[in-house]
Amino acid sequence: MATAKKLPSGNYRVLVYTGKDASGKRQYKSFTDPDKRTAEFLASEYLTRKRKGGTAAELTLAQAIEQYIDSKEHVLSPTTVQAYRSIAKHRFGALQKLSLAALDSAAVQSAINREAVECSPKTVANAYGLISAACAMFAPDLRLRVTLPAKKRQLRTLPTPEQVIHAVQGTSVELPALLALWLSLRMSEVRGLRYGDISGDILTIRRTVLHVGDHEEVREQTKTFTSTRRLRLPPYLRQLIGKGKPDEPIIKESGAVIYNRFVAAIDAAGLPHMRFHDLRHLNASVMLQLGVPDKYAMERGGWSTNAVLQTVYQHTFSDKRKAVDDQIDRYFEALCNTKCNTDTENA
C-alpha cells in the first residue's frame, strides 16, 4: 500500500497510479487528509473498489445513471423513476458516453451549455441533479463545480376563481375541478378518492392514482408525507359527490379525460388557457387573498416546509382551523350560488 507523504501545508497525501492518458502521460489520483492514516485508508479503499470493478474508471456515466435508478426504483415514486429514465434517454447524450473517471467540471459545464440552448432552466437543473446523484453514489471523490442556467420567471395570466367556476359548473368536469380549486387537490389525489374516504363531513386524502408509462398505478400513499391529510367537505361538494360503495372511485375518468374536458370547458368560456394543476395555484391565491395563516394553508394544501408544521396536524381541527375552513367555504359557496342564481334569473 502507498505511504502518505506530508505536504508543506501539514496535510498528508497519497498518490495512486490510475494509468496513462491519450498522450502517454502517467495519471495519478490524489487522496489528502490532515490525518496520515485516513489518507492511506482512502487510497486503499479506492484500490479495493478498483480491483472489484466498482471504480469510476470502469463505469460510463450512462451505466452509473442506470444503476442509480435501479437502486432507487423501489423507494422513489413511479413518476420520479419515469422522469429519471426519460432524462437518461434524452438528456446529456454525449456526456453519458464518458467514463466517470473522465468527467470533470469543464466537460459537464460544456454539456450544460449545450442543453441550455434547447431546454428550460428547470429541465437542465433536473437532468444535472440526476447526474450529480449518480456521481455521488459511484464516484464520491468527484467534485463538480458548474453553473446552471438562471431560472426565468414566467408570468402567466390565469382566470379568476369565479370565472373558472362559471366555466365548469354544470359540466362533467365540475366535481374534479372544484375538488382541485376548492380543496387544493392534485390530479392524482382527485383520482385516488374513494367513497370510503368520507366519514361524515371529513374527507381523508390518503391515496393517489398515477399514469406511469402505459398503465395506471394505484398507490396507497400520497406524493409527500404532509400530503396525507384530512379536509372538511362543504355541503356543495358533498352533494356533487353523492353516495357509492366504500371501494368505489368517486372520480372514474382517467387523468387525460379529466384534463381534456377541463381545457374544453375553459376554452368554451373564452378564458385564457390553464392547466388542471393551475387550480391549486388559484386555491393558494384565494387563501392569500383571504389572509389565511400559512400554517392552515399548508395543512389544507398538503404543502411542506422546513419550518412550518414540524408536528404534523397537531392542531388540524382546532377552533382557528375551523374558522379558516368556514371562511374559505363561504367564499366558494358564494361564487357557486352566484352562478346558480344567475342561471335561474336568465331561465
PAVEXKOL-700699 format. One line per 4 residues: number of its first residue (from 1); for each residue x, y, z of C-alpha. Coordinates in steps of 0.5 Angstrom, whole numbers. Example, Ala and Ser with C-alpha at 12.3 -4.5 7.8 and 13.67 -1.06 7.14 Angstrom:
<rs>
1> 25:-9:16; 27:-2:14
</rs>
This chain:
<rs>
1> 0:0:0; 2:7:-2; 5:11:4; 2:18:5
5> 7:24:5; 7:30:9; 6:36:5; 8:44:7
9> 1:45:9; 1:40:14; -4:35:11; -2:28:8
13> -2:26:1; -2:19:-2; -2:19:-10; -5:13:-13
17> -3:11:-20; -9:10:-25; -6:9:-32; -4:14:-38
21> -8:19:-42; -8:19:-49; -1:22:-50; 2:17:-45
25> 3:21:-39; 2:18:-33; -4:20:-29; -5:20:-21
29> -11:20:-16; -9:24:-10; -12:23:-3; -11:28:2
33> -13:29:9; -10:32:16; -9:25:19; -4:20:15
37> -8:14:17; -14:17:14; -11:19:7; -8:12:7
41> -14:9:8; -18:13:3; -13:11:-2; -13:3:0
45> -21:4:-1; -20:6:-8; -16:1:-10; -20:-4:-7
49> -26:-2:-11; -22:-1:-17; -20:-9:-16; -27:-11:-15
53> -29:-7:-22; -33:-2:-18; -28:4:-19; -31:10:-23
57> -25:9:-29; -30:3:-31; -36:6:-31; -39:10:-36
61> -44:16:-34; -50:12:-37; -48:6:-33; -48:10:-27
65> -54:13:-28; -58:7:-30; -55:3:-24; -57:9:-19
69> -64:9:-22; -65:1:-21; -62:2:-14; -68:7:-12
73> -73:4:-16; -77:2:-10; -76:8:-6; -78:13:-10
77> -85:15:-13; -86:11:-20; -87:18:-23; -80:20:-21
81> -77:14:-23; -80:15:-30; -78:22:-30; -71:20:-29
85> -71:14:-34; -73:20:-39; -67:24:-37; -63:18:-38
89> -66:17:-45; -66:24:-48; -61:29:-44; -53:30:-44
93> -53:24:-49; -45:26:-51; -43:27:-44; -46:20:-42
97> -41:16:-46; -35:18:-42; -33:14:-36; -34:17:-29
101> -26:18:-29; -26:22:-35; -31:27:-32; -29:34:-30
105> -32:41:-29; -30:43:-36; -34:37:-39; -40:38:-35
109> -41:45:-36; -40:45:-43; -45:40:-44; -50:44:-39
113> -49:50:-44; -51:46:-50; -57:43:-46; -59:50:-44
117> -60:52:-51; -66:48:-53; -68:46:-46; -71:51:-40
121> -67:52:-34; -71:47:-30; -70:42:-35; -63:43:-34
125> -63:43:-27; -67:37:-26; -62:33:-31; -56:35:-28
129> -59:33:-21; -59:26:-23; -52:26:-26; -50:29:-19
133> -53:24:-15; -51:18:-20; -44:21:-19; -44:22:-11
137> -46:14:-11; -41:12:-16; -35:17:-15; -36:20:-9
141> -29:24:-9; -31:27:-16; -32:34:-14; -36:38:-20
145> -36:46:-20; -41:48:-25; -46:54:-26; -53:52:-28
149> -58:57:-33; -61:62:-29; -69:61:-27; -73:65:-31
153> -79:68:-28; -86:66:-32; -91:71:-31; -98:68:-33
157> -105:70:-33; -110:66:-30; -117:67:-30; -121:68:-23
161> -124:63:-19; -130:66:-21; -129:65:-28; -127:58:-27
165> -133:56:-23; -138:59:-28; -134:55:-34; -134:48:-30
169> -141:49:-27; -146:44:-29; -141:40:-34; -138:33:-33
173> -131:36:-30; -135:41:-25; -133:36:-19; -126:34:-20
177> -124:42:-22; -128:44:-15; -124:39:-11; -118:42:-14
181> -120:49:-14; -124:49:-7; -120:44:-3; -113:44:-7
185> -113:37:-9; -107:35:-14; -110:31:-20; -107:24:-17
189> -111:26:-11; -117:27:-14; -117:21:-18; -115:17:-12
193> -121:19:-8; -126:13:-6; -133:14:-2; -130:10:4
197> -125:16:5; -131:20:7; -133:20:14; -139:25:16
201> -136:31:13; -129:30:13; -125:27:7; -118:24:8
205> -113:24:3; -109:18:3; -108:15:-4; -106:17:-11
209> -107:14:-18; -102:16:-23; -101:15:-30; -94:11:-31
213> -91:9:-38; -97:6:-41; -101:4:-35; -105:7:-29
217> -102:5:-22; -106:6:-15; -101:8:-9; -104:7:-2
221> -100:14:-1; -99:21:-3; -94:25:-6; -91:27:0
225> -91:26:8; -95:32:9; -100:31:3; -104:26:7
229> -109:30:10; -116:31:13; -121:36:10; -128:38:11
233> -132:37:6; -137:43:5; -144:42:3; -144:44:-4
237> -138:39:-6; -141:33:-1; -148:34:-6; -144:33:-12
241> -140:27:-9; -146:23:-8; -146:16:-5; -143:10:-7
245> -139:3:-4; -133:4:0; -128:2:-5; -132:5:-11
249> -128:11:-14; -131:18:-13; -128:20:-20; -128:15:-25
253> -125:18:-31; -118:18:-33; -113:24:-32; -113:25:-39
257> -120:25:-40; -121:30:-34; -115:35:-37; -118:35:-44
261> -125:36:-41; -123:42:-37; -119:45:-42; -125:45:-47
265> -129:48:-41; -124:54:-40; -124:55:-48; -131:55:-49
269> -132:60:-44; -127:64:-47; -122:64:-42; -114:64:-42
273> -111:57:-43; -109:54:-36; -107:47:-34; -111:43:-29
277> -106:44:-24; -106:51:-24; -113:50:-20; -108:49:-14
281> -105:56:-15; -111:59:-15; -113:56:-9; -107:59:-6
285> -108:65:-8; -115:65:-5; -112:63:1; -107:69:1
289> -113:74:-1; -117:72:5; -111:72:10; -111:65:12
293> -105:64:16; -99:60:13; -100:54:18; -107:53:16
297> -106:54:8; -100:49:9; -105:44:12; -110:44:7
301> -106:44:1; -101:39:4; -95:43:3; -89:42:7
305> -83:47:9; -77:46:14; -80:51:19; -88:50:19
309> -92:44:21; -86:41:25; -91:37:29; -96:35:23
313> -103:36:24; -103:37:31; -108:43:31; -111:41:25
317> -118:42:27; -117:47:32; -122:53:33; -118:57:29
321> -117:52:23; -125:51:23; -125:59:23; -121:58:17
325> -125:53:13; -131:57:15; -128:63:11; -126:59:5
329> -132:55:4; -136:62:5; -132:65:-1; -133:59:-6
333> -140:58:-4; -142:65:-5; -139:64:-12; -142:58:-14
337> -149:60:-11; -148:67:-15; -148:62:-22; -154:58:-20
341> -158:65:-18; -156:68:-25; -158:62:-29; -165:62:-25
345> -166:69:-27; -164:68:-34; -168:62:-35
</rs>
